[in-house]
Amino acid sequence: MVQIRDGLQVIPAIAVGERYDSNVFFRAKVPGLDRSDYVSRVAPLIRGLYGSSAMTVNATVGANAEYYAKHTNLNYVGTNAGLLLDLSPMSSRLWQGMTFQVRESFLYTLNRPAF
């Protein structure tokens, strides 16, 4: 966790991973269909933090990409973004202990939801 100080901070990050997936199509066994694959994932991210006596802002923007070794038609690049605007320092001046936050996030990926 990064402590937000007064002023602007920019923090770059990257996550890289590799996995073996035994069923990339989320389907039952079908004769002749190879469902397994090795998947590489890269997710760069830039986080911007701004703090003042009235508010703090925590904003992120990034990408997520997956590369499939055998099933290259499944390769994709997606995006993600998030924003947290915390006006609690300002609102607490009106009423002691009052907090006010606004959060929003966006994620685009071609992966189907699964569990």
C-alpha atoms as a printed R data frame, in Angstrom:
    type eleno elety resid chain resno       x       y       z
1   ATOM     1    CA   MET     A     1   0.000   0.000   0.000
2   ATOM     2    CA   VAL     A     2   1.309   3.435  -0.952
3   ATOM     3    CA   GLN     A     3   0.813   6.330   1.439
4   ATOM     4    CA   ILE     A     4  -0.651   9.282  -0.470
5   ATOM     5    CA   ARG     A     5   1.319  12.436   0.256
6   ATOM     6    CA   ASP     A     6   0.570  15.985  -0.831
7   ATOM     7    CA   GLY     A     7   1.279  16.464  -4.522
8   ATOM     8    CA   LEU     A     8   1.316  14.109  -7.486
9   ATOM     9    CA   GLN     A     9   2.936  10.685  -7.630
10  ATOM    10    CA   VAL     A    10   3.132   8.424 -10.693
11  ATOM    11    CA   ILE     A    11   3.817   4.722 -10.152
12  ATOM    12    CA   PRO     A    12   4.413   2.335 -13.079
13  ATOM    13    CA   ALA     A    13   3.952  -1.425 -12.613
14  ATOM    14    CA   ILE     A    14   3.906  -4.590 -14.688
15  ATOM    15    CA   ALA     A    15   2.742  -8.132 -14.004
16  ATOM    16    CA   VAL     A    16   3.889 -11.072 -16.126
17  ATOM    17    CA   GLY     A    17   2.640 -14.620 -15.808
18  ATOM    18    CA   GLU     A    18   2.474 -17.993 -17.480
19  ATOM    19    CA   ARG     A    19  -0.108 -20.739 -17.003
20  ATOM    20    CA   TYR     A    20  -1.168 -24.073 -18.406
21  ATOM    21    CA   ASP     A    21  -4.884 -24.223 -19.195
22  ATOM    22    CA   SER     A    22  -6.387 -27.681 -19.737
23  ATOM    23    CA   ASN     A    23  -9.607 -26.327 -21.281
24  ATOM    24    CA   VAL     A    24  -9.239 -22.970 -23.066
25  ATOM    25    CA   PHE     A    25 -12.599 -23.379 -24.807
26  ATOM    26    CA   PHE     A    26 -14.650 -24.173 -21.651
27  ATOM    27    CA   ARG     A    27 -16.130 -27.155 -23.512
28  ATOM    28    CA   ALA     A    28 -16.619 -30.843 -22.892
29  ATOM    29    CA   LYS     A    29 -14.252 -33.277 -24.581
30  ATOM    30    CA   VAL     A    30 -14.764 -33.445 -28.341
31  ATOM    31    CA   PRO     A    31 -12.821 -35.931 -30.500
32  ATOM    32    CA   GLY     A    32 -10.062 -34.132 -32.427
33  ATOM    33    CA   LEU     A    33 -10.279 -30.895 -30.379
34  ATOM    34    CA   ASP     A    34  -7.147 -30.029 -28.420
35  ATOM    35    CA   ARG     A    35  -8.490 -27.972 -25.515
36  ATOM    36    CA   SER     A    36  -5.182 -27.426 -23.694
37  ATOM    37    CA   ASP     A    37  -2.714 -24.577 -24.179
38  ATOM    38    CA   TYR     A    38   0.051 -22.566 -22.533
39  ATOM    39    CA   VAL     A    39  -0.963 -18.956 -21.938
40  ATOM    40    CA   SER     A    40   1.349 -15.980 -21.336
41  ATOM    41    CA   ARG     A    41  -0.098 -12.872 -19.702
42  ATOM    42    CA   VAL     A    42   1.311  -9.333 -19.525
43  ATOM    43    CA   ALA     A    43  -0.417  -6.528 -17.620
44  ATOM    44    CA   PRO     A    44   1.284  -3.091 -17.528
45  ATOM    45    CA   LEU     A    45  -0.282  -0.431 -15.296
46  ATOM    46    CA   ILE     A    46   0.247   3.228 -14.447
47  ATOM    47    CA   ARG     A    47  -1.125   4.597 -11.183
48  ATOM    48    CA   GLY     A    48  -1.440   8.295 -10.463
49  ATOM    49    CA   LEU     A    49  -1.873   9.489  -6.881
50  ATOM    50    CA   TYR     A    50  -2.703  13.050  -5.913
51  ATOM    51    CA   GLY     A    51  -3.156  14.309  -2.389
52  ATOM    52    CA   SER     A    52  -4.072  17.688  -0.923
53  ATOM    53    CA   SER     A    53  -5.639  18.983   2.268
54  ATOM    54    CA   ALA     A    54  -9.078  18.843   0.608
55  ATOM    55    CA   MET     A    55  -9.023  15.537  -1.317
56  ATOM    56    CA   THR     A    56  -7.097  12.548  -2.602
57  ATOM    57    CA   VAL     A    57  -7.285  10.989  -6.065
58  ATOM    58    CA   ASN     A    58  -6.157   7.482  -6.956
59  ATOM    59    CA   ALA     A    59  -6.356   6.780 -10.713
60  ATOM    60    CA   THR     A    60  -5.144   3.740 -12.660
61  ATOM    61    CA   VAL     A    61  -4.974   2.873 -16.339
62  ATOM    62    CA   GLY     A    62  -3.565  -0.282 -17.801
63  ATOM    63    CA   ALA     A    63  -3.756  -3.093 -20.294
64  ATOM    64    CA   ASN     A    64  -4.014  -6.852 -20.075
65  ATOM    65    CA   ALA     A    65  -2.806  -9.079 -22.883
66  ATOM    66    CA   GLU     A    66  -2.834 -12.842 -23.275
67  ATOM    67    CA   TYR     A    67  -0.884 -14.886 -25.829
68  ATOM    68    CA   TYR     A    68  -1.866 -18.507 -26.508
69  ATOM    69    CA   ALA     A    69   0.950 -20.763 -27.755
70  ATOM    70    CA   LYS     A    70  -1.168 -23.208 -29.823
71  ATOM    71    CA   HIS     A    71  -4.486 -21.400 -30.290
72  ATOM    72    CA   THR     A    72  -3.239 -18.014 -31.489
73  ATOM    73    CA   ASN     A    73  -6.733 -17.011 -32.631
74  ATOM    74    CA   LEU     A    74  -7.540 -16.551 -28.908
75  ATOM    75    CA   ASN     A    75  -4.821 -13.868 -28.405
76  ATOM    76    CA   TYR     A    76  -6.177 -10.516 -27.223
77  ATOM    77    CA   VAL     A    77  -5.356  -7.168 -25.636
78  ATOM    78    CA   GLY     A    78  -7.795  -5.610 -23.187
79  ATOM    79    CA   THR     A    79  -7.878  -2.454 -21.087
80  ATOM    80    CA   ASN     A    80  -8.723  -1.461 -17.538
81  ATOM    81    CA   ALA     A    81  -9.092   1.790 -15.664
82  ATOM    82    CA   GLY     A    82 -10.126   2.890 -12.210
83  ATOM    83    CA   LEU     A    83 -10.700   6.066 -10.229
84  ATOM    84    CA   LEU     A    84 -11.142   6.769  -6.533
85  ATOM    85    CA   LEU     A    85 -11.941  10.346  -5.567
86  ATOM    86    CA   ASP     A    86 -11.924  10.824  -1.787
87  ATOM    87    CA   LEU     A    87 -13.425  14.141  -0.661
88  ATOM    88    CA   SER     A    88 -13.503  13.105   3.000
89  ATOM    89    CA   PRO     A    89 -10.966  15.713   4.182
90  ATOM    90    CA   MET     A    90 -13.195  18.481   2.772
91  ATOM    91    CA   SER     A    91 -16.520  16.964   3.900
92  ATOM    92    CA   SER     A    92 -15.157  16.306   7.386
93  ATOM    93    CA   ARG     A    93 -14.783  20.072   7.800
94  ATOM    94    CA   LEU     A    94 -18.567  20.431   7.372
95  ATOM    95    CA   TRP     A    95 -19.452  17.592   9.734
96  ATOM    96    CA   GLN     A    96 -16.820  15.898  11.892
97  ATOM    97    CA   GLY     A    97 -16.242  12.282  10.765
98  ATOM    98    CA   MET     A    98 -18.229  12.594   7.517
99  ATOM    99    CA   THR     A    99 -16.734  10.719   4.539
100 ATOM   100    CA   PHE     A   100 -17.478  11.082   0.846
101 ATOM   101    CA   GLN     A   101 -15.919   8.871  -1.846
102 ATOM   102    CA   VAL     A   102 -16.619   8.285  -5.516
103 ATOM   103    CA   ARG     A   103 -15.359   5.076  -7.150
104 ATOM   104    CA   GLU     A   104 -15.533   3.960 -10.765
105 ATOM   105    CA   SER     A   105 -13.858   1.171 -12.692
106 ATOM   106    CA   PHE     A   106 -13.810  -0.203 -16.229
107 ATOM   107    CA   LEU     A   107 -12.536  -3.531 -17.551
108 ATOM   108    CA   TYR     A   108 -12.524  -4.820 -21.129
109 ATOM   109    CA   THR     A   109 -11.387  -8.382 -21.709
110 ATOM   110    CA   LEU     A   110 -12.261 -11.121 -24.162
111 ATOM   111    CA   ASN     A   111 -12.124 -13.791 -21.445
112 ATOM   112    CA   ARG     A   112 -15.494 -15.263 -20.651
113 ATOM   113    CA   PRO     A   113 -16.523 -15.237 -16.975
114 ATOM   114    CA   ALA     A   114 -15.655 -18.534 -15.291
115 ATOM   115    CA   PHE     A   115 -15.072 -19.925 -11.828
